[in-house]
Amino acid sequence: MQTAPPVQRKVARPRADALRNRERIVAAAREMFVEFGAEVPFDEIARRAGVGNATVYRNFPDRDALAREVVCSVMDRTSEWVEEALARGGDAFESLSGFVHFAADERIGALCPMLAEGFDQHHPDLVAARDRITDLIVRLMARAREAGQLRPDVELGDLMIAVSQLTRPLPGTACQGIDRFVHRHLQLFLDGMRAPARSELPGAAATMEELRRGC
């Protein structure tokens, strides 16, 4: 008696329109979290994304899940940019500067602090995205330091605090031209990171653990 071969079941893939809806929700949430903070109502996010409330909840059952997806997507895009910069080589400090300005455009400074406000810090997706980008930035800074372009007393914590503080708009601000001030101030900060140092930095740099705890 022959045994029938096992049935090969196809794994259902999300439909293209479902993927587009999810991408629109994440993009709308990113914009609104930056503008109004993490407590923006889901129905407002749905309205900006052009989908129904049910579609939002079908993709993201709670605020934690949506915020995590937004932040992870931003960190992943930034990590990809850094990976490409490291692969290209070239001027090390220029690559470091490019990362800082790219992170500003991604609103990483406005979004990442949300995760210190009651969200699950230990979710595996968040931990993986955070560890990946941290390792890449450390490599980017090490490359600039080895080239003699980055002052030796600047640490990862210094860079991340500056990016966070200088790229975080006030919630609800109506200033549509804020980007031109952000990049101006970031460039001033970057010039201060160049070697040789013209002053001695007081105190010590914050550690990443301190930053995650909100110092």
C-alpha positions in Angstrom: 0.0 0.0 0.0 1.5 3.3 -1.1 1.4 6.4 1.0 0.2 9.5 -0.7 2.9 12.2 -0.9 2.4 15.1 1.5 0.4 18.0 0.1 2.6 21.0 -0.5 0.8 24.0 0.9 1.6 27.4 -0.4 2.3 30.1 2.2 -0.2 32.9 1.7 1.5 36.1 0.8 0.0 39.5 1.7 -1.8 41.1 -1.2 -0.1 44.0 -2.9 -2.9 46.4 -1.8 -2.6 45.1 1.8 1.2 45.9 1.7 0.6 49.3 0.3 -2.0 50.0 3.1 0.5 49.0 5.7 3.2 51.2 4.2 0.8 54.1 4.1 -0.1 53.6 7.7 3.5 53.5 8.8 4.4 56.6 6.7 1.4 58.6 8.1 2.2 57.5 11.7 5.8 58.6 11.3 4.7 62.1 10.1 2.1 62.5 12.9 4.3 61.1 15.7 6.9 63.8 14.7 4.3 66.5 14.5 2.1 65.7 17.5 3.8 63.1 19.7 3.1 59.4 20.3 -0.4 59.9 21.6 -1.9 61.0 18.3 -5.3 59.2 17.9 -5.4 56.2 15.6 -8.4 57.6 13.7 -6.2 60.6 12.7 -3.5 58.3 11.5 -6.0 56.3 9.5 -7.4 59.6 8.0 -4.0 60.8 6.9 -3.1 57.3 5.5 -6.4 57.2 3.6 -7.5 53.9 5.1 -10.2 52.9 7.6 -9.7 52.5 11.3 -10.2 48.8 11.0 -7.3 48.6 8.5 -5.0 50.2 11.1 -6.1 47.9 13.9 -5.8 44.9 11.6 -2.2 45.7 10.9 -1.3 47.1 14.3 -3.4 45.9 17.3 -2.1 48.6 19.7 0.0 51.7 19.8 3.1 49.9 21.0 3.1 47.7 17.8 2.7 50.7 15.5 5.3 52.9 17.2 7.8 50.0 17.2 7.2 49.4 13.5 7.7 53.1 12.7 10.9 53.4 14.7 12.3 50.1 13.4 11.6 51.1 9.8 13.5 54.4 10.4 16.4 52.6 12.0 16.5 50.0 9.3 16.7 52.6 6.5 19.4 54.5 8.4 21.4 51.3 8.9 21.1 50.5 5.1 22.5 54.0 4.4 25.5 53.5 6.7 26.2 50.0 5.3 26.3 51.5 1.8 28.6 54.4 3.0 31.0 51.9 4.7 31.1 49.8 1.5 31.8 52.9 -0.7 34.7 54.0 1.4 36.0 57.5 0.6 36.3 60.4 3.0 35.5 59.0 6.5 34.3 62.3 8.0 32.2 63.0 5.0 30.5 59.7 5.5 29.9 60.4 9.2 28.5 63.8 8.3 26.3 62.2 5.7 24.9 59.8 8.3 24.0 62.7 10.7 22.1 64.6 8.0 20.4 61.5 6.7 19.3 60.6 10.3 17.9 64.1 10.6 15.8 63.7 7.4 14.5 60.4 8.8 13.4 62.2 12.0 15.3 59.6 14.1 15.8 62.2 16.9 12.1 62.8 17.2 11.0 59.2 17.0 13.4 57.2 19.0 12.8 59.0 22.4 9.2 57.8 22.2 10.4 54.3 23.1 11.5 55.5 26.5 7.9 56.4 27.3 6.4 53.1 28.4 6.9 51.1 25.2 8.5 47.6 25.3 12.2 48.2 25.2 13.0 44.5 24.9 11.0 43.4 21.9 13.3 41.3 19.7 12.6 43.4 16.6 13.5 46.6 18.4 16.6 45.1 20.0 17.8 43.8 16.6 17.3 47.1 14.8 18.9 49.1 17.7 21.9 46.7 17.9 22.4 46.8 14.2 22.5 50.6 13.9 24.6 51.0 17.0 27.3 48.7 15.6 27.3 50.5 12.3 27.6 54.0 13.8 30.5 52.8 16.0 32.2 51.5 12.9 31.6 54.8 11.1 33.1 56.8 13.9 36.0 54.4 14.3 36.8 54.9 10.6 36.8 58.7 11.0 38.9 58.5 14.2 41.5 56.2 12.6 41.8 58.7 9.7 42.6 61.4 12.2 39.5 63.4 11.3 37.4 62.8 14.4 38.6 64.2 17.7 39.5 61.3 20.0 37.4 62.4 23.0 34.0 62.2 21.1 32.1 59.1 21.8 28.9 57.4 20.5 26.8 58.9 23.3 27.9 62.4 22.4 26.8 61.9 18.8 23.5 60.4 19.6 22.5 63.0 22.1 23.4 65.8 19.7 21.4 64.2 16.8 18.4 63.6 19.2 18.4 67.2 20.6 19.2 69.0 17.4 16.6 67.2 15.2 13.7 67.0 17.6 11.0 69.6 16.7 8.5 70.8 19.3 5.3 68.8 19.1 2.6 70.7 17.3 5.0 73.3 15.8 3.7 75.1 12.8 7.2 75.9 11.4 7.3 74.2 8.0 10.8 75.4 7.3 12.4 73.8 10.4 14.7 71.6 8.3 16.9 74.4 7.2 17.6 75.3 10.8 18.2 71.6 11.7 20.8 71.0 9.1 22.5 74.3 9.9 22.9 73.5 13.5 24.0 69.9 12.8 26.8 71.3 10.6 27.9 73.5 13.4 28.0 70.5 15.7 29.9 68.4 13.1 32.5 71.1 12.7 33.1 70.9 16.5 33.7 67.1 16.2 36.6 67.5 13.8 40.2 66.9 14.8 42.2 68.6 16.0 40.2 69.5 19.1 40.2 73.1 20.1 39.1 72.5 23.7 38.8 69.8 26.3 35.4 68.3 26.8 34.1 68.3 30.4 32.7 65.2 32.0 32.2 61.9 30.3 30.0 60.8 27.3 26.7 59.2 28.1 26.5 55.4 27.5 23.9 53.8 25.3 22.3 52.2 28.4 22.0 55.6 30.0 20.4 57.0 26.9 17.9 54.2 26.8 17.0 54.9 30.4 16.6 58.6 29.6 19.8 59.4 31.5 
